Amino acid sequence: MDKKLETKRLWVYLAFAFGLTWIIFFAYIFSGNTWAANGEISGMEQFVSLGMLCPALSVLLARYVTKEGFAVTGEGSMLLGISFKDKKWIYFVIAMLLPWILFELGNGLTLLLSPGAFDADYPAFLGIADHEQAIICMQPIAMMITSSLVSFCAFGEEAGWRGYMMPKMVKLWGLKKAVLIGGIIWGIWHWPLTCIGHNFGRDYWGYPFTGFAAMCVMCISSGMILTFVTYKSGSIWPAAILHAINNSSPSILQYYINKEKMTGWRADSIGSFFIFLLPELIIAACLYARLRRELAAGKELFTPGQEK
């Protein structure tokens, strides 16, 4: 491996990924927009979501500029192949189920620490009539199906972060530094939107700096899980599916948590976020430990045989 060339390719990719995306983000911000606090997505916010496709575009540009080529599978490829051999289909199933599991665990922990936030009448407050509340139980399954089929923005990110950035960082710096640095870079990439209220709003302790830190922590843990399914499947598609389903918030318990009834530091969006994130942090740490063991046993990440 030519480390100097791989480093150059990595920096070229990051320059394109940040430059292209932030042009869209800052055009939105300098137009006087902020992210809707009520969770509704406006037409302009849908336009901003196109920025999530920029990492994939940046891969193509970086590969063209640095003459890396556009291999679909194999060493140094874009990891676009799909294989269900050697039980790799398991990681597609994991990609579909894990977001739901993590959301229910996170919401369950929230209710455990703030039992007063449980509100059996909250679905009605959200506009879901009693005779319609059976659909709440179907929401996670619906999100799995629709998000898996319509995951263009998530693919746009994963083609860049897990399909290009992480393999290069792992080869250059090893797993530990790649997970930490890669997660921080991915978190920083989100910062313009975090500053205007995406994810945490703007009414929280330490705004916006604690939001910046929280985004990096989340991207480190989420990035580890996404890297794991990419490595084990040899494809970016499980990561794209997992990312898309995660963005759709698949959960039943969320419909019974009235955040207006939360008190103290738990009522702060950053405080409640870290409670919710704790199960994911534990899972990410376990997956990291597993990959470390495999590396110690002589296995390599993103080798040609694993990418096919």
N, C-alpha and C positions, 0 to 999 in steps of 0.2 A: 504494500500500500504506500502510495506517495502522500505522506502526511501534509506536505506543503500544498499540493494540489487539492486534496480533500478539504483542507482548512479554507482555501480560497473559495471552493464551491459552496461550502457552508455559509461563508460570509456573503457571497453573492446572493444566495437564496434568501438570507435574512434581510438583506438590503431591499430586495424586491418585495418580500412579504410585508415588512413594516411600511415601506414607502407607498405601495399601492393601496394597502388597507387604510393607512392613516390619512391618505388623501380623501378617501370617502368619509372616514370618521370625522375628521376636522372640518370638512365641508358642511357636514350635518351640524356640528357643534357651533361653528362660526355663523351659521344661519339663525342662531338663537334658539335652537331646539334643546330640550332635555328629555330624558327617558320618562315615559308615563309611569307614575307611581301606582296606578291602579292595575297595572299588568296588561292593559289593552295595547295592541300593536297597531300603530297608525301606518298609513301608506308610506310616509317618510322613513319610519323605522323598518319597514319591510325592505325599502331600498338600501338602508344601511346594512341589512343582513347580507346583501350581496358581497359585502366586504369579506364575509366568511369564505367566499370562493377564491379570494386572492392568493392564499397559500398554495392552492393547486396550480393556479396560473404562474405563480412564482417558481414552482418546480420546473415547469416547461421552459420558462425564460432562463433560469439558471442552467439547466441542462443544455440549452441551445448556446448560450453565451460561453460556457466553459467546455463545450464540445464533449459532453458526457454521454450523449446518446439518449434514446428513449426506450430502453428495454422494458418489456412488460413484466418478465420474470427473470430470475437468475441473480447473480451477484451484481450489486449496484443498481438493481432495477427499481421500477416504480411500485413494486409489490401489488400489482393489479390482478394477478392470477388467483383463482379460487380452487382449492382442492379439499375434498372431504376424506381423503385417504389418511391412514394412520390415526384415525379418530379425531382429525382436525375439525370435523363437524361439531364437536363438543364446544368449541370456542365460539361458534356462531350461536349456539343455544345459550351459552353463558352471556354473550353480548346482548341477547334479548331479555334474559331474566334478571341479570345482575342489577341494572338500574332500578327495577321495581323493588328488588330485595333491599337495596341500599336506601331507597326513599322511605320504605315502610320502617326500616330500622331507625333511620334518622328521625322520622316523625314520631315513632314509638318512644325513642329516648327523650324527645321534646316533651311528650305528654307525661313521661315518668318523672321528669324534673319540674314540670309545670302542670300538675294534674288539673288545676283550676281552668286551664285553657281548653279542656275538653268541652265541647258544646254539641249536644245531640241535635239541636235545632239549627245549627249553623248552615246545613245544606239549604234549608228554607230561606235563610238570610241571603244566600248566594243566588236565590231564584230557582232552586230545584224543588219542585213540588213533591209532596209525600209520595204520590203514586209514581213519581219518576225516579225516586231515589235508588231503585234497583240498578239503574245505569251506572251508579257510582262504582259498584263492584266490577263492572265491565270496563271501566276507564283504563286500567293498566293494560289490559289485553288489546283494547282499541289502539292505545298509544304504541304498543309494540308493533302492531300490524302496519298502521299508517306511517309511523316514523321510519320503519324499515324500508317501506316502499318509496317514501318521499324523504330522502336523506341527502339532498344535493348539497346543502350548506355544510352539513357535517362531513360529507365526503371532501368538500373543498378544503376544510381544515385538516382532516386526517391525511389526505394525500401529501400535505406539506409537513406537518409536525411529526407524524409517526412514519409516513412513507419516505421522508427525505431527511429531515433534521435529526431525528433520534438515531437512525442507523449510523449516520456519520459521526454524531457525538459519541456514541458507544464505542465505535472503532478508534476514535481519536483520544478519548479521555477515560474510557471505562464506564461501567454501568452507574456507579455512585454519582460521579460528577455529571454524567449525562442526564440522569433523572432530576437532580437538583437544578443544574443550570438550565436544562431544557424546560423544566417547569416554570422557573422564574421568567425566562424569556417569553414563554407562552402567556404567563400572567401579565407581564408588562405590555404585551401586544394588546390586551384588553383594556388597559388603563384609561384611554380617552373616554370610553363608554362608561367605565366605572365612575369616572369623575362626574358624569352628568346623571348618575342615578341608576345605571343598569346593575342588576343583581342585588344591591343593598339599599337602594334609595339614596337620599342625601341627608336624612335626619338621623345620624348615628354618631356615637362617641368617636372622636378622632377623625371625623370626615376631612378629607378623603383618604388620608394616609393609612388608616386602619383597613379601609376598603382595598387599597392597593396591596397591602400585606396579605389580607384574606384571600384575594384573588390569586396571588402567587402560591399560597399554601394549597388552595384547591387545585390549581393547575399542576402542582407537583404530585399530589395524590391521584388525581384523575389521570394525569399523564402516565403514571406508573401502571395503572390498570390498563390503559389503552395500549401502552407499549407491550405489556404482557400478552394480551390477546393477539396483537400484531405479530409478535415473535413466535408464539406457539402455533398460530395458524399459517404463518408465512404470507399473510395478505393484509391489506389495510381495510378490507371490507368489514370484518367483525368490529374494528374500532369505529368505523363510520356508523355502523348500525347502533353500537352501544352509545356513541356520542349523541346520535339523533334521538334515541329513546330517552336518554337522560335529559335532553333539552325539553322534552315534552312533559316532564314531571309526572311520571306514572305512580300514582299513589291513591289508596282509598282513605287512609287516615287523614290526609291533608284536608279533606272535606269536613272534618270534625274538630279542627284546631282553630279556635278563635284567638288570634294574636292580640286582640284588644283586651283579653282577659289575662294576659301575661304581665308580670310585674318585675321590677328590679332590672338587673343586668340582662335577664333572659328576654326582656321585652325589646332590648336594643337589637337591631337587625344583625349587627356583627356578633353579638353574644349568642343569639338564637342560631345564627349560621354555623358557628363552631360546634354547638351542640349537635346540630343536624349532621355536620360533616364527620363527626367522630367515628361512626362505623366505617365510613369510607377510608379514613386514615388508617384504621386497623387492618382492613382488607388489603390496602395498598402496601402496608409494611410487610404483611405475610407474603404477598406476591413478590415483593422485592427480595425477601429472604430466600424464596424458592429460586429465583433467577440467580442469585448469588451462589447458591449451592450448585446449580447446574454449571455455572462458570468455573467454580472450584473443581468440578469433576471433569473439566476439560472441554466442555461444550462451548461453542461460540455463538454469539447472537447474530442474527441476520446473515447466516452463511448461505452459499448458493443452494445447498440442498434443502434448506428450510424456507427459501423464498419461492421455490417452485410450487 
